[in-house]
Amino acid sequence: MDTTWFKERLAEKKLSQRALSKLMELDPAAVSLMLRGMRRMTPKEAHQLAVILGFDVTEVLRRAGVPVTEDITMATVVGTIDSAHNVSMLPAASQHSVVAPPECYTNTLVLQTRDRATLRDGWLYFVSPVREQPKTRLGQLSIIHVDGRIVLGWVTTAYLTGKFNVTSGHGEDLAVDAEPDWVSPVLWVKPNVHK
């Protein structure tokens, strides 16, 4: 039970647990026990909470600790990131699907770090499928098409007007005074927990 999440959502709606119990027509003690995970939430109560809090019932159930699979989104690992932060696309036969975080778009792309010399080997980068102008994603970890290659890094403004610098996570310059063609922001990073 994600008690903190429920408390934060109630605070956003300016609802006390007592007020919530009245809306749900439940005893205040029952609501308190339910939100602390000491009493099981019924499907009807999950639906009521979803309506009151303004969330999908699957999100309410997930936050209540119920395994929910109806809204799971899959994303395809389409490429790799090497030690120099370069992105290479995988052949179709080597691509595979992974479960995407709930915050990701339906067509989210996934890149996997392949660098056995670092702790980031195997990390998954969930990337927006939307290609944007560099100035819209300044200072945000992104996949960037610059100087005929695709890299993982950050775009910052350069000293020359209309130009940008691209740096890696280690602060290395990947491109200076450049004009990136597009950027796609990284939406989520999943470390390799099996290391």
Secondary structure, 3 states (H helix, E strand, C coil): CCHHHHHHHHHHCCCCHHHHHHHHCCCHHHHHHHHCCCCCCCHHHHHHHHHHHCCCHHHHHHHCCCCCCCCCEEEEEEEEECCCCEEEECCHHHCEEEEECCCCCCCCEEEEECCCCCCCCCCEEEECCCCECHHHHECCCEEEEECCEEEEEEEEECCCCCCEEEECCCCCEEEEEECCCEEEEEEEEECCCCC
